[in-house]
Amino acid sequence: MQDFGEILGNQVLLVALIACLMAQVLKLFIELIRHGSVSLRYLVSTGGMPSAHSALVSALATGVGQVKGWASSEFAIACLFAVIVMYDAAGVRQAVGKQARILNQIIDEMFQEGKELDEERLKELLGHTPFQVLMGLILGISISLCAGNLF
């Protein structure tokens, strides 16, 4: 059985996680610029600019390509995985967020008369715009290429 500590030696994994964390931290700065205030919930929330999911999977795929080779089966798997995650972030989850926004609006209008609703509001910021996904993609690839000398 492999030692759990060896995970910390996996440079591809570490660079992918760093790319994800950097995207989350960037969200704080972008929110500060856009709204003049910062909420720490952006460190753990989905949605927003840039896409941390895209940064993570693009850094992962790029790292696998650098280590295993661009023509390897491992790179092909990582690349297709990245495409599926990014498509989901910009497609399916974006649509779910729009549906949540509409449902929340309907509920607000139905209960304007002062009636109580015991349910929580649906989370609306779930997905990403294609631009947010693209920026996450660029961030992830850039971080992995800059860290390439670690491999």
Backbone bond lengths (Angstrom), bond angles and torsions (degrees), N, CA, C in turn:
res aa  C-N    CA-C-N  psi(-1)  N-CA   C-N-CA  omega(-1)  CA-C   N-CA-C  phi
1 M - - - 1.450 - - 1.521 109.11 -
2 Q 1.322 115.21 135.52 1.457 119.93 -178.53 1.523 110.54 -73.29
3 D 1.299 114.79 149.41 1.451 121.40 178.49 1.528 109.45 -73.93
4 F 1.325 116.51 133.61 1.469 121.31 -179.45 1.528 110.95 -59.29
5 G 1.304 117.43 -30.06 1.459 121.86 -179.85 1.512 113.54 -64.19
6 E 1.329 116.65 -21.42 1.467 119.89 178.66 1.521 112.24 -65.29
7 I 1.306 117.31 -21.97 1.470 120.52 178.34 1.528 109.72 -59.52
8 L 1.338 115.94 -38.14 1.457 119.77 -179.45 1.526 112.28 -67.33
9 G 1.316 116.90 -16.25 1.455 121.28 176.39 1.517 113.74 -89.23
10 N 1.313 116.90 -3.29 1.466 120.90 179.73 1.526 108.63 -80.60
11 Q 1.322 115.46 97.00 1.462 120.89 -175.16 1.528 112.66 -63.68
12 V 1.311 117.92 -36.39 1.468 120.98 179.44 1.530 109.84 -62.09
13 L 1.319 116.10 -45.75 1.457 120.68 178.97 1.529 111.10 -63.34
14 L 1.315 116.97 -45.43 1.463 120.48 -178.64 1.528 111.90 -62.85
15 V 1.322 117.34 -42.32 1.467 120.63 179.43 1.528 110.24 -65.08
16 A 1.325 117.43 -39.80 1.471 120.53 177.75 1.526 110.56 -62.85
17 L 1.328 117.38 -42.96 1.462 120.82 178.48 1.532 111.65 -66.11
18 I 1.327 116.46 -37.88 1.472 120.36 176.69 1.527 110.14 -63.39
19 A 1.328 117.49 -41.41 1.468 121.15 178.27 1.525 110.43 -61.20
20 C 1.324 116.22 -42.18 1.468 120.95 178.24 1.525 110.88 -62.94
21 L 1.319 116.45 -46.65 1.468 120.64 179.75 1.525 111.87 -64.07
22 M 1.323 116.29 -39.15 1.468 119.56 178.78 1.527 110.93 -64.35
23 A 1.312 116.87 -38.85 1.465 120.30 177.21 1.521 110.20 -62.97
24 Q 1.329 117.19 -42.39 1.464 120.64 179.18 1.526 111.01 -64.31
25 V 1.324 117.80 -41.51 1.466 121.26 178.76 1.526 110.37 -66.75
26 L 1.328 116.68 -38.36 1.469 119.99 177.38 1.528 111.40 -60.06
27 K 1.323 116.42 -33.13 1.467 119.93 177.80 1.524 110.99 -59.06
28 L 1.340 116.87 -37.39 1.465 120.57 178.00 1.522 111.21 -60.94
29 F 1.336 116.03 -47.31 1.456 120.25 -178.50 1.532 111.62 -66.84
30 I 1.324 116.13 -38.74 1.462 119.64 179.21 1.524 110.40 -66.09
31 E 1.319 117.45 -40.66 1.467 120.69 176.91 1.521 111.42 -66.25
32 L 1.330 117.27 -35.65 1.463 120.89 176.53 1.521 110.44 -62.87
33 I 1.310 117.17 -43.49 1.468 121.56 179.20 1.527 110.78 -67.72
34 R 1.327 117.10 -43.65 1.474 121.03 -176.20 1.518 113.27 -73.00
35 H 1.344 117.31 -41.17 1.459 120.35 -171.78 1.525 114.06 -116.44
36 G 1.314 117.96 -7.49 1.452 120.97 179.61 1.517 114.34 76.73
37 S 1.322 117.83 7.68 1.457 121.22 177.55 1.525 109.11 -146.15
38 V 1.319 114.25 163.00 1.460 120.23 -177.79 1.521 109.20 -124.62
39 S 1.314 115.69 136.94 1.452 121.36 173.37 1.527 107.39 -120.31
40 L 1.310 116.05 127.23 1.460 119.60 -178.35 1.528 113.02 -67.15
41 R 1.333 117.42 -10.85 1.461 119.60 177.92 1.529 111.59 -64.61
42 Y 1.349 116.99 -20.85 1.463 119.94 178.19 1.521 112.25 -67.60
43 L 1.324 116.96 -17.50 1.463 119.76 177.30 1.518 112.18 -71.41
44 V 1.321 117.31 -23.89 1.465 120.63 -176.45 1.525 113.37 -124.09
45 S 1.314 117.63 7.14 1.459 119.59 -176.88 1.527 111.48 -96.68
46 T 1.324 114.77 159.42 1.457 120.74 175.38 1.520 108.57 -91.56
47 G 1.316 115.58 164.08 1.451 120.20 -179.55 1.517 111.13 80.21
48 G 1.312 115.09 173.13 1.450 120.13 177.64 1.518 113.06 95.90
49 M 1.326 113.54 178.27 1.464 121.96 -173.54 1.510 110.29 -112.09
50 P 1.325 119.36 129.05 1.465 130.08 -9.10 1.532 110.72 -84.30
51 S 1.301 115.91 170.97 1.460 120.85 179.43 1.526 110.38 -73.34
52 A 1.325 116.17 115.14 1.470 120.46 177.57 1.527 110.52 -69.16
53 H 1.337 116.78 -33.15 1.469 119.73 177.02 1.528 110.10 -61.15
54 S 1.322 116.27 -45.21 1.465 120.44 -179.69 1.518 111.09 -65.83
55 A 1.332 116.87 -40.38 1.461 120.31 178.64 1.524 110.37 -62.03
56 L 1.322 116.91 -43.47 1.459 121.29 -178.61 1.523 111.28 -63.33
57 V 1.318 117.57 -52.93 1.469 119.37 -174.17 1.524 112.52 -72.97
58 S 1.329 117.71 -30.51 1.471 118.57 177.49 1.526 110.68 -73.08
59 A 1.337 117.34 -37.06 1.469 119.74 174.93 1.518 110.22 -65.80
60 L 1.314 116.96 -39.70 1.468 121.39 178.00 1.526 110.81 -61.37
61 A 1.319 116.90 -49.90 1.467 120.55 -178.69 1.525 110.92 -63.95
62 T 1.314 116.71 -41.47 1.464 120.22 179.11 1.529 110.62 -64.08
63 G 1.334 116.86 -43.28 1.463 120.56 177.93 1.518 112.42 -62.60
64 V 1.321 116.29 -41.74 1.469 119.83 177.58 1.523 109.69 -63.15
65 G 1.323 117.01 -41.55 1.464 120.22 177.76 1.519 112.06 -61.89
66 Q 1.338 116.26 -40.05 1.462 120.00 179.98 1.530 111.71 -67.66
67 V 1.320 116.62 -37.45 1.469 120.84 -175.52 1.525 111.68 -84.49
68 K 1.316 117.12 -48.76 1.471 121.39 -173.01 1.527 113.28 -93.61
69 G 1.323 116.72 -15.72 1.462 120.88 -178.72 1.522 110.86 106.07
70 W 1.303 114.75 146.38 1.464 121.18 -175.77 1.522 112.37 -71.27
71 A 1.328 117.56 -18.55 1.469 120.99 179.74 1.531 111.79 -100.92
72 S 1.332 116.98 8.28 1.462 119.80 -176.25 1.528 112.21 -79.24
73 S 1.310 114.87 156.95 1.467 120.61 175.19 1.527 110.64 -64.75
74 E 1.327 116.43 -35.64 1.466 120.18 179.33 1.522 111.61 -61.94
75 F 1.344 116.63 -40.97 1.464 119.73 177.73 1.525 110.12 -65.94
76 A 1.317 116.96 -41.21 1.466 120.48 179.31 1.525 110.79 -59.55
77 I 1.322 116.83 -43.73 1.467 121.37 179.05 1.523 110.31 -63.77
78 A 1.339 116.34 -47.88 1.472 120.32 -179.40 1.524 111.42 -63.21
79 C 1.316 116.44 -38.81 1.463 121.09 -179.73 1.527 111.08 -66.18
80 L 1.309 117.51 -46.10 1.465 120.51 178.72 1.528 111.20 -66.06
81 F 1.314 117.06 -37.44 1.457 121.50 175.01 1.536 109.81 -59.78
82 A 1.325 116.36 -43.83 1.464 121.10 179.73 1.536 110.99 -62.64
83 V 1.310 116.21 -43.14 1.470 119.90 179.59 1.524 110.65 -61.80
84 I 1.323 117.51 -43.25 1.468 121.24 -180.00 1.524 110.71 -63.57
85 V 1.331 117.64 -44.75 1.463 120.97 -179.97 1.532 110.65 -63.32
86 M 1.330 117.18 -43.87 1.465 119.90 -179.15 1.528 111.53 -68.48
87 Y 1.312 117.12 -38.36 1.463 120.11 176.33 1.525 110.09 -61.93
88 D 1.325 116.13 -43.74 1.456 120.79 178.51 1.526 110.83 -62.66
89 A 1.318 117.52 -42.83 1.470 121.48 -178.14 1.526 111.20 -62.61
90 A 1.324 116.60 -40.68 1.466 119.88 -176.79 1.517 112.65 -91.61
91 G 1.308 118.26 -19.48 1.451 120.80 -175.90 1.508 113.32 -103.94
92 V 1.309 115.38 -78.24 1.459 121.45 -172.80 1.527 111.69 -62.73
93 R 1.343 116.97 -51.15 1.465 118.62 -176.57 1.531 111.72 -68.72
94 Q 1.331 117.38 -30.26 1.468 120.15 176.26 1.532 109.53 -65.36
95 A 1.322 116.55 -42.23 1.466 121.02 178.44 1.521 111.33 -64.25
96 V 1.319 117.30 -40.46 1.468 121.31 178.34 1.529 109.85 -63.10
97 G 1.315 117.34 -39.51 1.459 120.97 177.62 1.520 112.01 -63.39
98 K 1.325 117.20 -40.42 1.473 120.86 177.24 1.526 110.48 -64.63
99 Q 1.321 116.78 -40.93 1.467 120.17 178.07 1.527 110.83 -63.76
100 A 1.314 116.83 -40.56 1.466 120.88 178.86 1.528 110.37 -62.70
101 R 1.331 116.94 -41.32 1.457 121.21 179.10 1.532 110.67 -61.25
102 I 1.322 116.45 -44.16 1.470 120.81 -179.86 1.529 110.68 -66.47
103 L 1.331 117.32 -43.77 1.465 120.29 178.78 1.526 111.16 -62.73
104 N 1.322 117.38 -40.75 1.467 120.25 177.47 1.527 110.83 -62.71
105 Q 1.324 116.84 -39.59 1.463 120.85 178.54 1.527 110.47 -64.92
106 I 1.319 117.53 -42.64 1.467 121.23 178.28 1.518 110.28 -61.60
107 I 1.314 116.58 -45.10 1.466 120.76 179.62 1.523 110.53 -62.57
108 D 1.337 116.83 -43.24 1.465 120.35 178.67 1.529 111.13 -59.30
109 E 1.331 116.44 -43.46 1.459 120.31 -179.05 1.526 111.81 -69.47
110 M 1.327 117.16 -35.78 1.472 120.66 -179.03 1.531 111.74 -69.30
111 F 1.325 116.21 -32.33 1.458 120.09 -173.41 1.537 112.55 -108.71
112 Q 1.338 116.80 26.50 1.461 120.48 178.03 1.524 112.17 -68.40
113 E 1.303 117.22 -24.48 1.462 120.72 -176.42 1.527 112.52 -72.02
114 G 1.310 119.07 3.87 1.453 121.35 178.40 1.517 114.17 99.28
115 K 1.305 117.56 3.11 1.462 119.96 177.12 1.524 109.03 -70.07
116 E 1.301 115.38 151.17 1.463 121.13 -179.58 1.533 110.24 -93.66
117 L 1.310 115.22 146.75 1.454 122.23 173.48 1.522 106.81 -123.76
118 D 1.307 117.02 126.46 1.454 121.39 -174.15 1.527 113.53 -83.39
119 E 1.296 118.67 -8.80 1.454 122.00 -176.68 1.532 111.28 -89.68
120 E 1.332 115.33 151.55 1.461 120.91 175.00 1.516 109.26 -72.51
121 R 1.328 114.16 154.72 1.464 118.52 173.10 1.523 108.56 -69.06
122 L 1.306 116.64 148.36 1.454 121.40 178.48 1.525 109.66 -75.05
123 K 1.306 116.36 144.75 1.457 121.25 177.83 1.523 108.85 -73.77
124 E 1.330 116.42 126.04 1.454 120.83 -174.49 1.522 113.68 -96.81
125 L 1.314 117.80 -29.70 1.459 120.54 -177.38 1.520 109.02 -92.65
126 L 1.323 116.28 84.99 1.459 121.58 -177.50 1.517 112.04 -110.28
127 G 1.290 116.81 -40.75 1.453 121.33 -173.20 1.514 112.40 -109.12
128 H 1.303 114.96 -167.79 1.452 122.65 -176.72 1.510 110.03 -130.36
129 T 1.315 114.57 154.34 1.459 119.58 169.04 1.529 107.38 -76.84
130 P 1.320 117.08 159.78 1.471 118.34 176.83 1.534 112.30 -56.36
131 F 1.321 118.29 -34.85 1.465 121.27 178.75 1.526 111.15 -64.74
132 Q 1.321 117.73 -41.52 1.460 121.42 178.34 1.525 111.15 -63.79
133 V 1.326 116.56 -38.49 1.461 121.51 177.11 1.534 109.76 -66.39
134 L 1.329 116.93 -42.76 1.463 121.20 179.02 1.527 110.86 -61.71
135 M 1.327 117.15 -42.78 1.465 120.39 179.10 1.528 111.32 -65.47
136 G 1.325 117.62 -37.17 1.465 121.06 174.63 1.516 111.37 -64.88
137 L 1.329 116.23 -40.69 1.465 121.79 177.70 1.522 110.30 -60.00
138 I 1.321 116.43 -49.06 1.471 121.02 -179.42 1.526 110.56 -63.10
139 L 1.333 116.87 -42.50 1.463 120.78 179.01 1.526 111.14 -61.45
140 G 1.328 117.30 -47.51 1.463 121.18 -178.99 1.517 112.98 -62.34
141 I 1.324 116.75 -45.86 1.463 120.20 178.90 1.527 110.17 -63.24
142 S 1.329 116.80 -43.32 1.465 120.75 -178.94 1.527 111.97 -61.95
143 I 1.318 116.58 -45.56 1.462 119.77 179.79 1.512 111.33 -63.64
144 S 1.330 117.00 -41.35 1.461 120.25 179.88 1.517 111.13 -66.89
145 L 1.338 117.77 -40.93 1.475 120.02 178.80 1.524 111.27 -66.74
146 C 1.345 116.53 -38.42 1.474 119.54 178.18 1.523 111.01 -66.99
147 A 1.309 117.07 -33.70 1.462 121.21 179.58 1.518 111.78 -86.12
148 G 1.318 117.57 1.39 1.459 122.25 -175.17 1.505 114.91 -54.32
149 N 1.340 117.56 -29.07 1.460 118.76 179.61 1.528 112.70 -70.68
150 L 1.366 116.75 -11.17 1.458 120.17 175.69 1.522 111.87 -74.27
151 F 1.318 116.19 -24.80 1.458 120.20 -175.75 1.492 107.31 -81.83
